[in-house]
Amino acid sequence: MINDNSDNIVVSSRVRLARNVKGLPFPQKLSDAGAVSYLVNAAVHAADFEHELYFMSDLHEVERQALVERHLISPDLAGKDSGALLLSDDESIAVMINEEDHFRAQCIKSGFALQECYNAIERYDDSLSKVIPVAYDSEFGYLTACLTNVGTGMRASVMVFLPAMTFTDMIDNFLLIAKNNGLTFRGVYGEGSKPIGCLYQLSNARSIGLSEQQIIDNVSKSVSEMCASEQGLRRQLLSREKNELTDKAYRAYGVLSNARILSSGEFMELVAFLKLGMAMDVIEFKDIKTLDKLIIDAQPANLVKIAKSYSLDAGQRDLVRAALVRQVLKELK
Amino acid sequence: MINDNSDNIVVSSRVRLARNVKGLPFPQKLSDAGAVSYLVNAAVHAADFEHELYFMSDLHEVERQALVERHLISPDLAGKDSGALLLSDDESIAVMINEEDHFRAQCIKSGFALQECYNAIERYDDSLSKVIPVAYDSEFGYLTACLTNVGTGMRASVMVFLPAMTFTDMIDNFLLIAKNNGLTFRGVYGEGSKPIGCLYQLSNARSIGLSEQQIIDNVSKSVSEMCASEQGLRRQLLSREKNELTDKAYRAYGVLSNARILSSGEFMELVAFLKLGMAMDVIEFKDIKTLDKLIIDAQPANLVKIAKSYSLDAGQRDLVRAALVRQVLKELK
C-alpha cells in the first residue's frame, strides 16, 4: 500500500459514520426544535477537541455553500435551516447534525490516510455513544435513515487525481474495475456531480456485511491498485510524450498566471495539467499543496467569501478568480 | 498624415524601383554569364554605401529562404542560381540583380517612412543611371519585364498591423476601400501569401500614369485613412471589451512565455494579441520593436539559422521556436 503522497494521486481521505438516537424519529420526521437542541448538545458533549458550532439558520447562503465546497457539509445540510455543524478547529473533524441522519461525523485528512481517519472518527463515535442511546440492531447493525447506510453506517472515501487515466480515455475501464471491487464512484462534489479536473471520489458501495476494518482495507487495496495503474500510465505518457506533457503543463501555468478572466471549469482543467506536470517532474514547480488549497479557494462561494462581497455575479467571479489565481501562482515554488 | 509609429499600425515602409539595361534581353532570356557579371558590377559601382554582395549560387537553400523571410529578396530570386543580391550593411537598401528585371532596388525602413525610402532609393537610382544605359521610353517610361511595372517601375508599400479590423471582421470592407483608392493588398510574404498575425501589405496597384511623388502621396493618404479607421475601431474595442482584450493579451503572453512547442501559425496569432494589448496600453509590456524583430527571427529559415542546424524538421523547429520566444519574452519590458 502506498502511504506517502509523493505521487500526488490521493488528494485526501475521509471516513464518516452515520449515527442516530434510539427512539427519536429520523430527521425527515423531526420537526421539534427541542429535539434538535438535544442533538446539538450531544454532539458538543462528545467532542474532546477544540471546535466551533454553526447553525445553518445563522449562516448566509454563500457561507453554507463555501462549507460544501470545502467538503465539510453536504448540499443537503446546506439547504436545511434546522441543521447544524460541529467543526473541529483544524477542520479535520466535522459532525453534521440533523442532516439525513441525526449525526454524520466525518474525519478528513490530506493524502492517503483512511486508517488514521477511521481511528480519529471512531474515537469521537465512542464518545458520542456514551452521551446518547445509539440506534443499533444486533442483526443489522447501526440503523440509518437510508438503507444503503445500515450496518456500519460507514463510508470510507478517497479523492484521487487521475490525469493519466483521464487523458488516455481509460478512466471508464478503471472505474468499472473499482466497481467490481465493491467501490462506488462520484464526482468531487458528491453524488451526481461530474468529475472535474481529473478528480474522482471513490468509496465503499456497501456498508453492511463487512466490518469497519474490512471496509477500510478493501477501499485501501482498490485505491492502491488504481494508484499503481495511474503511475504506470504516467510513466508511459512520460516516455512517449514528454515534450507534449511539458508543453501542456507550462502552457497551463502561463495561462493561469496571466489570465484576467477565468471560469471555474477552465481553471480546474488547467490546474489538472499543471498538477500532472508537477507530479511527473517535467516542470520546475513542486508545490502541489498550494494548488490543492487553491482548488477549494477558487470555487464560487469560497471566492465570494474571499472577495468579501456576496453580490458577485458569475462574470465578476471570473475576474476575482483570475486575480486570486495570479496572486497564488506568483508565489508558487 | 501620421508620421510617428506611436499607434503601432505601420510596421514598415518600402519603395522599390525596377530598372533594366537598354539593349540587353530581360533576365528570363538572359543566359550569358558575362551579362550577369556586367549587371553585378554595375550594381556595385552605383553603391555609395557599405555593402555585401551575395550570389544565390553560393548560398544554402536555408540562407536564401532566410533572406526572403527578412523581406530582402523575393522567393523568385531565392530560386534562381544566376541571381545576386547587393545589400547595404544596415540592410535598408537591397538590390536584387537578375531577378525578373535586371535590377530591383528597394529601400525598407521601419515605421511609416515612404518618403524617406523613396528619397534614399532615388539617390541609388540616379547613381545607377550613370553607370548603365537605362531602358526608358519617352512615352511609356521605364521598360520592365512585366507590363504591370512599366512606367515608374515603382512599388511603394507599407506593412500594416490591423488587429482591430481583423478581430471585428471588418478588414475585407477596408481592403475594398483601399482597392478603390488604387491600392493592392498582399499577405506578408508577397503575392498570393495569406495574411497572418493581422499583418497586411498595401501598395500601389499601378506604376504608370502617375509620377513617383504622386504614387508616394496616394499610398500615404490611403494608409493614413486606414490608420485612422483602425484607431477608431481600437478605441471602440477598448471601451466595450477592455477586460476581454486585457485577458487575451495576457493569456497570449502567458502561453508565449511558457510554451515548449510553438508552431509558426500559433506564434503569429498570439503575437498579434500581445501586440494589440501593447498598442492599446492594457498590459504592462511596451516593447513592440522586440516583437517585430521576433516575428522575423521565428520564421522557419531564420530559426534554422539561429539554431545553427540546417537539418531541423518542422517538429524540431517548433521546439526551437518555443525556446527562442521564451528567451526573448523573458527580457520583454
HADDOCK unambig.tbl for C-alpha pairs under 7 A between the chains (distance, minus, plus):
assign (segid A and resid 246 and name CA) (segid B and resid 260 and name CA) 6.75 0.50 0.50
assign (segid A and resid 247 and name CA) (segid B and resid 259 and name CA) 5.24 0.50 0.50
assign (segid A and resid 247 and name CA) (segid B and resid 260 and name CA) 4.47 0.50 0.50
assign (segid A and resid 247 and name CA) (segid B and resid 261 and name CA) 5.97 0.50 0.50
assign (segid A and resid 250 and name CA) (segid B and resid 258 and name CA) 5.22 0.50 0.50
assign (segid A and resid 250 and name CA) (segid B and resid 259 and name CA) 5.85 0.50 0.50
assign (segid A and resid 251 and name CA) (segid B and resid 255 and name CA) 5.11 0.50 0.50
assign (segid A and resid 251 and name CA) (segid B and resid 258 and name CA) 5.54 0.50 0.50
assign (segid A and resid 251 and name CA) (segid B and resid 259 and name CA) 5.17 0.50 0.50
assign (segid A and resid 254 and name CA) (segid B and resid 254 and name CA) 3.86 0.50 0.50
assign (segid A and resid 254 and name CA) (segid B and resid 255 and name CA) 5.11 0.50 0.50
assign (segid A and resid 254 and name CA) (segid B and resid 257 and name CA) 6.98 0.50 0.50
assign (segid A and resid 254 and name CA) (segid B and resid 258 and name CA) 5.51 0.50 0.50
assign (segid A and resid 255 and name CA) (segid B and resid 251 and name CA) 5.14 0.50 0.50
assign (segid A and resid 255 and name CA) (segid B and resid 254 and name CA) 5.11 0.50 0.50
assign (segid A and resid 255 and name CA) (segid B and resid 255 and name CA) 6.15 0.50 0.50
assign (segid A and resid 257 and name CA) (segid B and resid 254 and name CA) 6.99 0.50 0.50
assign (segid A and resid 258 and name CA) (segid B and resid 250 and name CA) 5.23 0.50 0.50
assign (segid A and resid 258 and name CA) (segid B and resid 251 and name CA) 5.55 0.50 0.50
assign (segid A and resid 258 and name CA) (segid B and resid 254 and name CA) 5.50 0.50 0.50
assign (segid A and resid 259 and name CA) (segid B and resid 247 and name CA) 5.26 0.50 0.50
assign (segid A and resid 259 and name CA) (segid B and resid 250 and name CA) 5.87 0.50 0.50
assign (segid A and resid 259 and name CA) (segid B and resid 251 and name CA) 5.18 0.50 0.50
assign (segid A and resid 260 and name CA) (segid B and resid 246 and name CA) 6.79 0.50 0.50
assign (segid A and resid 260 and name CA) (segid B and resid 247 and name CA) 4.49 0.50 0.50
assign (segid A and resid 261 and name CA) (segid B and resid 247 and name CA) 5.99 0.50 0.50
